[in-house]
Amino acid sequence: MTPDPLDHTLSDSPSGFTAARTWGGHSLILLARVDAVIWAMAGIYLGLFLLAPARVPESLSFVGSALIYISPFLLLSVAVAAAARATGSEKLIARVFSGRPAAMIAAAALFGSLSPFCSCGVIPIVAGLLGAGVPLAPVMAFWISSPLMDPEMFILSAAALGLPFTLAKTLAAFSIGMIGGFGTLGAQRLGLFKDPLSEGVKTGCGKTACGTAAKSEAAAEGNADGVLWPFWRQPERRRLFTESLGETGWFLGKWLTLAFAIESLMVAFIPPEMIAEWLGGGAWWTIPAAVVVGIPAYLNGFAAIPLMAGMIDLGMNEGAALAFMIAGGVTSIPAAMAVFALVRRQVFAWYVALSLTGSLAAGLLYQLAISG
């Protein structure tokens, strides 16, 4: 029997939908599987509409503002990653970062501790770096240190929390980044984290772009490495660029949108007074508790500044405040969700372990320093 021309399957489309149509007699069956992230977004806003309808416009405005803020970084990182795949240059980029790992890790940690990226805003940059073949160790150093401090946050923190506290946080950002980078380097030398990105994130070049045929064509134009900078000259490379742009952009965009939606609910429904009640006082357990509470209760780096200043005035020890800000800045729920979608589970667990251990150590050491 000859298959009907309407029989077809569309799978793994960049739009996030998978559809199948089958034709049998007079019946047409349309099956659609909507992306799980879309279902989650729909569930969040349906529940919000039913329980607190007045919060829906506020949440949408928050998400829209966050996406507008992050869109230049997202678009640039996605375009760079797509161009790296299409040109075949990801191997050259990786080669730049392959020498002198100690220097690269130190530079990445230093740059991260001074860069103006939040815990969610750094995700597309990390995706672009890993997708371009940059080793995980310097990326991890940048990744962990970046959300913790930037020039604007430094000034505001110094004004509200004092210069010693702000310098301690800056030093902690750099130190945790260094520890994360060198720890990751050691783990990789033991054979771990060989392929850090999750299966949903496509990296490297496909068979056409970096395969034998493409290499031959590129070599014919004077590049024996298979790199063709004007990739638009070859139809297959143009197709690869377009596909990568859509797939990576959709993947990162949907997860960041969900992360911002959840962050908007946290800002709306977790009052600062509740956090003060949990972490107020100077008991020994406040620093470990601050690390644990910082994950679900952290709002954002700038909102945390006056909150911690007020809690310190109420009697909270400064080590707990520092631990809260570091743990929340790196592993807050919105950021952790985006990381969970981006990398494999082993790398995610390592990232969380480094962040929590580093924040606990920073809080304890700072408290010992100012108490002694």
C-alpha positions in Angstrom: 0.0 0.0 0.0 1.4 3.4 -1.0 1.8 5.7 2.0 -0.5 8.7 1.9 1.4 12.0 1.3 -0.1 13.4 4.4 1.6 10.8 6.6 4.6 12.5 8.2 6.2 13.1 11.6 7.7 16.3 12.8 10.0 15.9 15.8 12.4 17.9 17.8 11.4 21.1 16.2 12.9 24.3 17.5 9.4 25.5 18.5 9.2 22.9 21.2 6.3 21.0 19.7 6.3 17.5 18.3 3.3 16.7 16.0 2.3 13.6 14.1 -0.5 13.3 11.5 -1.8 10.0 10.2 -4.4 9.5 7.5 -6.6 6.5 7.6 -9.8 6.4 5.6 -11.8 9.5 6.5 -10.1 10.1 9.9 -7.3 12.5 10.5 -5.5 12.2 13.9 -3.5 15.1 15.2 -1.2 14.4 18.2 0.8 17.2 19.7 3.2 16.9 22.6 3.9 20.3 24.1 7.2 21.1 25.6 7.3 20.4 29.4 8.6 23.9 30.1 5.5 25.4 28.3 3.3 23.2 30.4 5.1 24.4 33.6 4.6 28.1 32.5 0.9 27.4 31.8 0.5 25.7 35.1 2.2 28.6 37.0 0.0 31.3 35.4 -3.2 29.3 35.6 -2.6 28.7 39.3 -1.6 32.4 39.8 -4.8 33.5 37.9 -7.0 31.3 40.1 -5.3 32.1 43.5 -4.1 35.7 43.1 -5.2 37.2 39.8 -3.9 40.6 40.7 -0.4 39.2 40.7 -0.5 38.1 37.1 0.2 41.5 35.5 3.0 42.1 38.0 4.6 38.7 37.3 4.4 39.2 33.5 5.9 42.7 33.8 8.7 41.3 35.9 9.4 38.5 33.4 9.2 40.9 30.5 11.6 43.4 32.1 14.1 40.6 33.0 14.0 39.2 29.4 14.5 42.6 27.9 17.5 43.2 30.2 19.1 39.8 29.4 18.2 39.7 25.7 21.4 41.4 24.4 23.5 38.9 26.2 21.3 36.0 25.2 21.2 37.0 21.5 25.0 37.6 21.4 25.9 34.4 23.1 23.5 32.3 20.9 24.8 34.0 17.7 28.4 33.4 18.7 27.7 29.8 19.5 25.9 29.3 16.2 28.7 31.0 14.2 31.3 28.8 16.0 29.4 25.7 14.9 28.9 26.9 11.3 32.4 28.1 10.8 34.0 25.1 12.5 36.0 27.4 14.7 34.9 25.8 18.0 38.1 23.8 18.0 40.2 26.9 17.6 38.4 28.6 20.5 39.0 25.5 22.7 42.6 25.5 21.6 43.0 29.1 22.9 41.9 27.9 26.4 43.8 24.7 26.4 47.2 26.1 27.4 48.2 27.2 30.9 45.0 26.2 32.7 46.1 27.8 36.0 46.3 31.2 34.3 43.0 30.7 32.5 41.2 29.7 35.7 42.7 32.7 37.6 41.7 35.1 34.8 38.2 33.7 34.6 37.6 33.9 38.4 38.9 37.5 38.4 36.8 38.5 35.4 33.8 36.8 36.9 34.1 38.5 40.2 34.0 41.9 38.4 31.5 41.2 35.7 27.9 42.6 35.8 26.0 39.3 35.3 23.4 37.9 37.6 23.0 34.2 38.3 20.5 33.8 35.5 22.2 36.3 33.1 25.4 34.3 33.2 23.7 31.1 31.9 23.6 32.0 28.1 27.2 33.1 28.3 28.2 29.8 29.9 26.3 27.9 27.3 28.1 29.8 24.5 31.5 29.2 26.1 30.9 25.5 26.6 29.3 25.1 23.2 32.4 26.7 21.6 34.6 24.1 23.2 36.0 26.1 26.1 37.2 23.7 28.9 34.8 23.4 31.8 37.4 24.4 34.5 37.8 28.1 33.6 34.1 28.3 32.7 33.2 27.0 36.2 35.5 29.6 37.7 33.7 32.3 35.8 30.3 30.8 36.3 30.5 30.6 40.1 32.2 34.0 40.7 30.2 36.1 38.3 26.8 36.4 40.1 28.4 37.4 43.4 29.8 40.8 42.7 29.9 43.6 40.1 30.9 47.3 40.2 27.4 48.6 40.9 26.8 46.0 43.6 30.1 46.8 45.1 29.3 50.4 45.6 25.8 49.7 47.0 27.1 47.0 49.3 29.9 49.3 50.6 27.3 52.0 51.4 24.8 49.7 53.1 27.0 46.9 54.6 30.3 48.6 55.0 33.6 48.3 53.1 35.0 45.4 55.1 32.0 43.2 54.4 32.0 44.2 50.7 35.7 43.4 50.3 35.1 40.1 52.0 32.4 39.2 49.6 34.5 40.2 46.6 37.4 38.1 47.9 35.0 35.2 48.5 33.7 35.5 45.0 37.2 35.3 43.5 38.3 32.5 46.0 35.3 30.3 45.4 35.7 30.8 41.6 39.4 29.7 41.9 38.5 26.7 44.1 35.7 25.7 41.7 38.0 26.0 38.7 40.9 24.1 40.1 38.6 21.5 41.7 37.0 21.0 38.3 40.4 20.7 36.6 41.4 18.0 39.1 38.1 16.1 38.6 38.5 16.2 34.8 42.1 14.8 35.1 40.5 11.9 36.9 38.2 11.3 34.0 35.1 13.2 35.1 32.9 15.7 33.3 34.1 14.8 29.8 30.8 16.0 28.2 29.4 18.7 30.5 26.4 19.9 28.4 23.1 18.1 28.6 21.8 16.3 25.5 19.2 19.0 24.8 22.0 21.5 24.1 23.7 20.9 20.8 27.3 21.7 20.7 30.1 21.2 18.2 29.6 20.9 14.5 27.5 18.4 12.8 28.8 15.9 10.3 28.3 18.2 7.4 30.1 21.3 8.8 33.1 19.5 10.3 33.0 16.3 8.4 35.3 15.3 5.6 33.4 17.0 2.8 33.2 20.3 4.6 36.9 20.1 5.6 37.8 19.4 2.0 35.9 22.5 0.8 37.4 24.7 3.5 40.9 23.3 2.8 40.4 24.2 -0.9 39.8 27.8 0.2 43.1 27.8 2.2 42.2 26.4 5.6 43.4 22.9 6.3 41.6 22.8 9.7 38.2 22.8 8.2 37.4 26.3 9.3 35.5 28.6 7.0 35.0 32.0 8.4 32.6 33.2 5.7 30.4 30.2 6.4 27.5 31.7 4.4 29.3 30.7 1.2 28.2 27.1 1.8 24.5 26.2 2.0 25.1 23.4 4.5 26.9 25.8 6.9 24.2 28.4 6.5 21.6 25.8 7.4 23.7 24.7 10.4 23.9 28.3 11.6 20.2 28.8 11.3 19.3 25.5 13.0 21.8 26.2 15.8 20.4 29.7 16.3 16.9 28.5 16.6 17.6 25.4 18.8 19.9 27.1 21.2 17.9 30.3 21.4 14.7 28.4 22.1 16.3 26.1 24.7 17.9 28.9 26.7 15.0 31.3 26.2 12.3 29.0 27.5 14.3 28.0 30.6 15.2 31.5 31.4 11.6 32.6 31.0 10.5 29.9 33.4 13.3 30.9 35.9 12.2 34.5 35.8 8.6 33.6 36.3 9.5 31.6 39.4 11.7 34.5 40.6 8.8 36.9 40.2 6.6 34.6 42.5 9.4 34.5 45.1 9.7 38.3 45.1 5.9 38.6 45.5 5.2 35.9 48.1 8.4 35.6 50.3 8.4 38.7 52.6 11.7 39.9 53.9 10.3 39.7 57.4 10.0 36.0 57.1 13.6 35.7 56.2 14.6 37.9 59.1 12.6 35.6 61.4 14.4 32.5 60.2 17.9 33.9 60.3 17.8 36.6 63.0 20.0 36.3 66.0 23.6 35.2 66.4 23.3 31.5 67.2 26.0 29.1 65.9 23.6 27.4 63.5 22.7 30.7 61.7 25.5 30.3 59.2 24.6 26.8 58.0 20.9 27.8 58.1 21.7 30.9 56.0 23.2 28.7 53.4 20.2 26.4 53.3 17.6 29.2 53.4 19.5 31.3 50.9 18.6 28.8 48.1 14.8 29.2 48.1 14.6 32.6 49.8 17.1 34.6 47.9 15.5 37.3 45.7 18.3 39.0 43.8 21.7 40.5 44.6 20.4 44.1 44.9 17.3 43.2 47.0 19.5 41.2 49.3 21.7 44.2 50.2 19.1 46.3 52.3 17.6 43.0 53.6 20.9 41.9 55.0 21.8 45.3 56.3 18.5 45.4 58.2 19.0 41.9 59.6 22.5 42.7 60.8 21.0 45.7 62.6 18.6 43.2 64.2 21.4 41.1 65.5 22.2 38.6 62.7 25.9 37.9 62.6 27.7 39.1 59.5 29.1 35.7 58.6 25.5 34.4 58.2 24.7 37.4 56.0 27.7 36.7 53.8 26.8 33.0 53.6 23.2 33.8 52.7 24.2 36.2 49.9 26.8 33.9 48.4 24.6 30.7 48.5 21.6 32.5 47.2 23.5 34.4 44.5 24.9 31.2 43.0 22.3 28.5 43.7 19.0 30.3 44.0 16.1 28.3 42.6 15.7 30.2 39.3 19.4 30.0 38.5 19.6 26.3 39.6 16.7 25.4 37.3 18.5 27.0 34.3 21.8 25.2 35.3 19.9 21.9 35.7 18.6 22.2 32.1 21.9 23.3 30.7 24.4 20.7 32.0 24.4 17.0 32.8 23.4 15.9 36.3 26.9 15.1 37.4 28.1 18.6 36.6 25.0 20.1 38.2 25.6 18.2 41.4 29.3 19.3 41.4 28.2 23.0 40.8 25.8 22.9 43.7 28.3 21.2 46.0 31.0 23.8 45.2 28.6 26.7 45.7 27.2 25.5 49.0 30.6 24.4 50.4 32.2 27.7 49.3 29.4 29.8 50.8 29.5 28.0 54.1 33.3 28.3 54.3 33.2 32.0 53.4 30.6 32.7 56.1 32.5 30.8 58.8 35.9 32.2 58.0 34.6 35.8 57.8 32.8 35.4 61.2 36.0 34.0 62.7 38.0 36.9 61.3 35.8 39.6 62.6 35.3 37.9 66.0 38.9 37.1 66.7 
